């Protein structure tokens, strides 16, 4: 049994199977989530509808958050496969798959196939990687391009050549079209420190002053930035570079603040179920410094960890830019993990939180003050029923079985635990989460589209509604006869803003609703209203 498992865990075919399972399975059945997926998808939909492929707009307003490459890729996918969740997510799923194979081939070239498979499997099953792999955002694509850039930088340190330099500049240009300066700043910073530590500063200077490489970079990246300037003026540059890049370090964007040591807490969760391997990655300083590859990997992680730790805006997926070296290091030192308690307790703690999530939400509900929050808590507690607990309980039993499996090495058990984690998260937790958070928005959008209603969004920013409605939803106060899409806690404010109006509920489920505005005294029949269901689902 152990011999067969050893052979299985070293097989590239297992890697292919788990990539399909972790990245592609159920991606077509999960609604787009707001804000991120909804915003990217609606901007792509409007690009296709308008035929304007230079600048991005969301609900008719310019969107300055990201450069253009991911939108072009999503537009190509939607053109081929239609306006579906799968089509919007396909570029991310393919990019994440490419990221896994980039890890596999790099490690196999330097070590052996089992280590390469182990590194790629750990990356594939890591919690945050599987999340962004199925997200219609720019993160999976950026991680692919950053990983390829860094791995080529190390290849260049081994065997300098112009071909590699051209490829590095090409990748940085694509990254610059995906998310801007991070694709250039981090590779330059890490490579500079690394080459300096090797006593090869001149080699680094020759590489960064490689003018043909910069010419290639500018030829690829600059035309779109020039084109968007002529279409939108300086607004994109002011918003994207100053607000969305520099502003994230000097201030808090969208309320995403962290705390000192934020990434010390988040890194174990990001790489779950492999958190128990992290303490075993700390060998003696001499060992790391003597091995150029380990030195490079630690510098890669350290620079990104340090920079984002000092940023005022902090999000878990930022640390993913530095997690490729973590997965490689975990694979290299996987046999150092001998403690079963260290291996499995973090995963059991995560499952414990999931198991007692109804009670946790019940406590949190007592501190909720807004109707919107109360409705989410109530719906979540209702859906976290016996079936949910049974699924999570089976997951707990599976992890305990791995713990006490004779002859199963801890790192092997964690790979199998990663499969259990993916099953529990995707089959038990995610359906409840999206039933609460996104199904009502999707239903409302489909209902508005089916009835051809004129809809505005009132003080509510859930752009996936426009994707499902397949129409721009202006953000403003409704006029007589118009339908307003809003959160339930905004209805009282709407009544205060329009005291001479009454509002007929056309749809309400969970935290969102559709209401039609009419002047007081005008009957619903006289206004041409027809009855509509308050919900399309149970």
Rosetta blueprint (number, residue, H / E / L):
1 X L
2 X H
3 X H
4 X H
5 X H
6 X H
7 X H
8 X H
9 X H
10 X L
11 X L
12 X H
13 X H
14 X H
15 X H
16 X H
17 X H
18 X H
19 X H
20 X H
21 X H
22 X H
23 X H
24 X H
25 X L
26 X L
27 X L
28 X L
29 X L
30 X L
31 X L
32 X L
33 X L
34 X L
35 X L
36 X H
37 X H
38 X H
39 X H
40 X H
41 X H
42 X H
43 X H
44 X H
45 X H
46 X H
47 X H
48 X H
49 X H
50 X H
51 X L
52 X L
53 X L
54 X L
55 X L
56 X L
57 X E
58 X E
59 X L
60 X L
61 X E
62 X E
63 X L
64 X L
65 X L
66 X L
67 X L
68 X L
69 X H
70 X H
71 X H
72 X H
73 X H
74 X H
75 X H
76 X H
77 X H
78 X H
79 X H
80 X H
81 X H
82 X L
83 X L
84 X L
85 X H
86 X H
87 X H
88 X H
89 X H
90 X H
91 X H
92 X H
93 X H
94 X H
95 X H
96 X H
97 X H
98 X H
99 X H
100 X H
101 X H
102 X H
103 X H
104 X H
105 X H
106 X H
107 X H
108 X H
109 X H
110 X H
111 X L
112 X L
113 X H
114 X H
115 X H
116 X H
117 X H
118 X H
119 X H
120 X H
121 X H
122 X H
123 X H
124 X H
125 X H
126 X L
127 X H
128 X H
129 X H
130 X H
131 X H
132 X H
133 X H
134 X L
135 X L
136 X L
137 X L
138 X L
139 X H
140 X H
141 X H
142 X H
143 X H
144 X H
145 X H
146 X H
147 X H
148 X H
149 X H
150 X H
151 X H
152 X H
153 X H
154 X H
155 X H
156 X H
157 X H
158 X H
159 X L
160 X L
161 X L
162 X H
163 X H
164 X H
165 X H
166 X H
167 X H
168 X H
169 X H
170 X H
171 X H
172 X H
173 X H
174 X H
175 X H
176 X H
177 X H
178 X H
179 X H
180 X L
181 X L
182 X H
183 X H
184 X H
185 X H
186 X H
187 X H
188 X H
189 X H
190 X H
191 X H
192 X H
193 X H
194 X H
195 X H
196 X H
197 X H
198 X L
199 X L
200 X L
201 X H
202 X H
203 X H
204 X H
205 X H
206 X H
207 X H
208 X H
209 X L
210 X L
211 X H
212 X H
213 X H
214 X H
215 X H
216 X H
217 X H
218 X H
219 X H
220 X H
221 X H
222 X H
223 X H
224 X H
225 X H
226 X H
227 X H
228 X H
229 X H
230 X H
231 X H
232 X H
233 X L
234 X L
235 X H
236 X H
237 X H
238 X H
239 X H
240 X H
241 X H
242 X H
243 X H
244 X H
245 X H
246 X H
247 X H
248 X H
249 X H
250 X H
251 X L
252 X L
253 X L
254 X L
255 X L
256 X L
257 X E
258 X L
259 X L
260 X L
261 X L
262 X H
263 X H
264 X H
265 X H
266 X H
267 X H
268 X H
269 X H
270 X H
271 X L
272 X L
273 X L
274 X L
275 X H
276 X H
277 X H
278 X H
279 X H
280 X H
281 X H
282 X L
283 X L
284 X L
285 X H
286 X H
287 X H
288 X H
289 X H
290 X H
291 X L
292 X H
293 X H
294 X H
295 X H
296 X H
297 X H
298 X H
299 X H
300 X H
301 X H
302 X H
303 X H
304 X H
305 X H
306 X H
307 X H
308 X H
309 X H
310 X L
311 X L
312 X L
313 X E
314 X L
315 X L
316 X H
317 X H
318 X H
319 X H
320 X H
321 X H
322 X H
323 X L
324 X H
325 X H
326 X H
327 X H
328 X H
329 X H
330 X H
331 X H
332 X H
333 X L
334 X H
335 X H
336 X H
337 X L
338 X L
339 X L
340 X H
341 X H
342 X H
343 X H
344 X H
345 X H
346 X H
347 X H
348 X H
349 X H
350 X H
351 X H
352 X H
353 X H
354 X H
355 X H
356 X L
357 X H
358 X H
359 X H
360 X H
361 X H
362 X H
363 X H
364 X H
365 X H
366 X L
367 X L
368 X L
369 X L
370 X L
371 X H
372 X H
373 X H
374 X H
375 X H
376 X H
377 X H
378 X H
379 X H
380 X H
381 X H
382 X H
383 X H
384 X L
385 X L
386 X H
387 X H
388 X H
389 X H
390 X H
391 X H
392 X H
393 X H
394 X H
395 X H
396 X H
397 X H
398 X H
399 X H
400 X H
401 X H
402 X H
403 X H
404 X L
405 X L
406 X L
407 X L
408 X L
409 X L
410 X H
411 X H
412 X H
413 X H
414 X H
415 X H
416 X H
417 X H
418 X H
419 X H
420 X H
421 X H
422 X H
423 X H
424 X H
425 X H
426 X H
427 X H
428 X H
429 X H
430 X H
431 X H
432 X H
433 X H
434 X H
435 X H
436 X H
437 X H
438 X L
439 X H
440 X H
441 X H
442 X H
443 X H
444 X H
445 X H
446 X H
447 X H
448 X H
449 X H
450 X H
451 X H
452 X L
453 X L
454 X L
455 X E
456 X E
457 X E
458 X L
459 X L
460 X L
461 X L
462 X L
463 X L
464 X H
465 X H
466 X H
467 X H
468 X H
469 X H
470 X L
471 X L
472 X L
473 X L
474 X E
475 X E
476 X L
477 X L
478 X L
479 X L
480 X L
481 X L
482 X L
483 X E
484 X E
485 X E
486 X E
487 X E
488 X H
489 X H
490 X H
491 X H
492 X H
493 X H
494 X H
495 X H
496 X H
497 X H
498 X L
499 X L
500 X L
501 X E
502 X E
503 X E
504 X E
505 X E
506 X E
507 X E
508 X E
509 X E
510 X L
511 X L
512 X E
513 X E
514 X E
515 X E
516 X E
517 X E
518 X E
519 X E
520 X L
521 X L
522 X L
523 X L
524 X L
525 X L
526 X L
527 X L
528 X L
529 X L
530 X L
531 X L
532 X L
533 X L
534 X L
535 X L
536 X L
537 X L
538 X L
